[in-house]
Amino acid sequence: MENQTVQVSESNATETSTKVRDVIFISHATPEDNNFAIWLASRLQLLGYKVWIDKSRLLGGEKTWQEIDRVIRNDTIKFLLVYSNNICLPNSPGQLKDGIDKEISLAESVSKELDLKDHIIFLNLDDAKYNLFIGANRFNHIPFAESWAAGLRQLVQKLEKDAVEKMPDGYFDTTFRDWYSESYVAESKITSKKELYYTNWWQIPKLPEKLFLYQFNTNAEADELYKRNNIYPVGKVSNVLSTFDPDFSLEIEKDGLKWNVRPKNVFALSVNDILNGLQSTEFPTATDAENHLKRLLNRIFHEVIKSRGLFWETLASKNLAYFYTPKILPSSKIKFEYPHRKKRKFKTKNLIGRYLTLGQWHFAVSNKTILHPNVCFSLKSHLVFTHDGFKLWEDKAKSHTHRRKKGKNCFNETWRDLLISFLHGLKDDKGKITIRLNSQFTLELDAFTQMYWSDFGYMEPRDKNRQDILDVKDDDEIEENNEPDAA
């Protein structure tokens, strides 16, 4: 549908004007749906649309009815209602809150008067019934309950189909951004103070000097040897196996017969040369060598976790999120102590817990190995859900919804403590995290991520209603497919 240029008469105006309607008006319940409304407004504005959201209401002030009336009558091309159970008065089914009732009534009136097609769109945020109030089922509903990102994609498709006009190239309305900065970011001012920060990098302090690559004629040969060499970690990419073991066995035994597989090529590469940029134009090139080293390190990470008995969930990216079960963590808790603290108090964190009446939640960790600027496992935190502490929920959409619901009240300190306690849970009965890489080398990992001191700090807000409202990505989106070769 083409943008409609219409002649409108404003009750408070003294003259009639012709104007292009290009504003997307967002109506929502305050304060219950503030987070979603802010997130949606920021996303649409970044996509180039002109958005109107009642900023005074978000801050707890009075509604500016004169401004709302003017925008809906004169400027609004799409009226978006955040349709949730919060739009009705408590314990009063069918009775809309006063502000929302007024806004949607005016939008309906303008829509009929000017014959604006699909002017009003409902964004179904929490699977609310389609008949919350009289006439609600007459409008288009776009589902956002399972995934905000998926709902946004469907909404944008509708806006593009209806040719809703965007702001001109080079023009960006900073009103919403400035308001967000003043209202939210101002609470997190940077201060001058010495503070210790923990990264999500789990450092690999040292590696063997040589990486060995065995290139075979066929993928089947590589597969057979990969399955049989389980003393030390082995990585696999196609027909190439990678290992730190100089005594890698090439023997295959089948049906009582033994024989050695002759590799097509064997390469002994200096790990330092790989990290500094291998000078080679033939296989293995610098990129080849880095990829094989990362694949082997991925496998090492998997073997460390697997040896402790953890379970894992396969994410949408095919990466694995590892979590503890009640069998290996009967108390559901890990006790640990932070270094460099004046008061050396132990902390205890639950990594497993009951979740509503639906089952149990688990803190989980996935890995993406990086070689620069440090060789380390770059860890990412997740929440997964099980029926009984072991069996994962089958409904991925349900898991996504509840990850967001439970995780939105977790702040930096919470995620940090959970991650550190997760690593402490990997320690053996000697208090160490180790894995043998060959007969002469044992890798020992710290139970803390890398840390650094800064001359600056910040005050983290403690508002439990806040969340990362500017995060557009789904929880499981990871740029690189990073799963180990086989479980």
C-alpha positions, 0 to 999 in steps of 0.5 A, a space after each residue: 500500500 502506498 503511503 497515504 497523503 491525506 488532508 486532516 483537520 485537527 481539533 486544536 489547530 486553526 488551519 488544515 494541512 496536507 502531510 505525509 503520515 510516516 510515524 509508527 506509534 507504539 501503545 503499551 501498558 506501563 510499566 509492565 511492558 516498558 522493556 519490550 516497548 523500548 526494545 521495539 522502538 530502538 529496533 525500528 528506529 535503527 531500521 530507519 523508521 520514525 517512531 513515537 513512544 510516550 517517553 514521559 510515561 516510561 519515566 513515571 510522569 503524566 501522559 501528554 494527552 495533547 501531544 498523543 492526540 496530535 501524533 495519532 490524528 496527524 502523523 501516525 501511519 501504523 498504530 502498534 498495540 503491545 497486546 498482552 495481559 497487562 493492557 486490562 485492569 487487574 481482575 477486570 477481564 475485558 476492561 482496558 486500562 484508561 490510557 490504552 483505551 483512549 489511544 486505541 479508540 482514537 486510532 480506530 476513529 482516525 483509521 475509519 475516517 481516513 480509510 487507512 488499511 491495516 492501520 492498527 496492528 496488535 503485537 501479541 507479547 505473551 500469548 494473550 487470548 485474542 479476545 481480551 476485550 470486545 473487538 480485539 479479534 478484528 485486528 491483525 496479530 503478530 506473535 512475539 511470545 516465542 521470539 521477539 526477533 522473529 516477531 520483529 522480522 514479521 512486523 518489518 515484512 508488513 511495514 515493507 509490504 505496506 510501503 511505510 516510509 523511512 526517514 531520509 538517508 543521512 537523517 537520524 532522529 536522536 530523540 529516542 537515543 538521547 532520552 535512553 542515554 539520559 534515563 538509563 545510561 546515566 545510572 551507570 556512570 564511569 567513575 575513577 576507582 581501581 577495580 578488578 574485572 573478570 573476562 569470559 576468556 578461560 586462558 590456555 596458559 601453555 601448549 606443547 611445542 608441536 602440532 601434528 597433522 595427519 592427512 589421509 587419502 580418504 575421509 573413511 581412513 581418518 574416521 576409523 583412526 579418529 574413533 580408535 585414538 582415544 588416549 589423548 585428544 584428537 581433532 578432525 576436519 575432513 580427512 585430516 587429524 590433528 594431535 599433540 601426540 608425537 606417538 599417534 597410533 596408525 594401527 587399525 584392528 578389525 575382525 582379528 586383523 591388525 594393520 597400519 594406515 599409511 597417511 598421505 602426508 604428515 606435518 609437524 608444525 611449530 605452535 609458535 609459528 602458527 600463532 605468529 602466522 605460518 608462512 606457507 602458500 600450500 597446505 597447510 596454509 596459515 589459515 589451515 593451521 589455525 583452523 586445525 589448532 582451534 578444532 583440536 582445542 575445541 576437542 580438548 575443551 569438550 573432553 575436559 567437560 565430558 570427563 566430569 560427567 556434564 550433559 549438553 544441549 545442542 543450540 541452534 548454531 550446532 554449538 554445545 551448551 554444557 550443564 551440570 546435573 543433580 547426579 554430579 552436583 547433588 547439592 546444586 551448589 558450588 562454593 568458591 573464593 575470589 582472590 584479591 579481596 580484602 575480606 576473603 569470604 567464600 561465595 556459594 552459587 546454585 548452578 541448578 534450581 527448580 523453575 516454577 512448576 515446569 522443571 529445573 533450570 541449569 546454568 550452562 556454558 558454550 565455547 568458542 576457541 580463539 587464538 588472538 590476542 590470547 590463546 583461550 576458550 571464549 566462554 558464553 553463558 546460557 540457561 537451559 531447562 530440563 523436566 527432571 534435572 536430566 531430560 531437556 525440554 523438547 519445545 525450543 520455543 518454550 525454552 527460548 521464552 523462559 530463558 529470556 524471562 529468567 535471565 532478564 533479572 541477571 546482571 553482570 555480577 550474577 553472570 560472573 559468579 555463575 561462570 566462575 562457580 561453573 569452572 570451580 565445579 570442574 576441579 578434580 579431587 586434588 583441586 585441579 583442572 587437568 587433561 593429558 595432551 600427550 605422554 609428556 605434557 599435561 595441560 592445567 587450567 585455572 578455575 578463574 577466567 582471565 582478569 585485569 585491573 582497571 583505573 576506572 569502574 562503574 555503578 551497575 544499576 540494581 533495577 530488577 525490571 531492566 534487561 538488555 533491551 538493545 540486544 537484537 540477537 536471539 540467545 543462541 546466535 553464534 557466528 561460528 559453528 564450533 561444536 566438537 567433532 563428535 560427542 
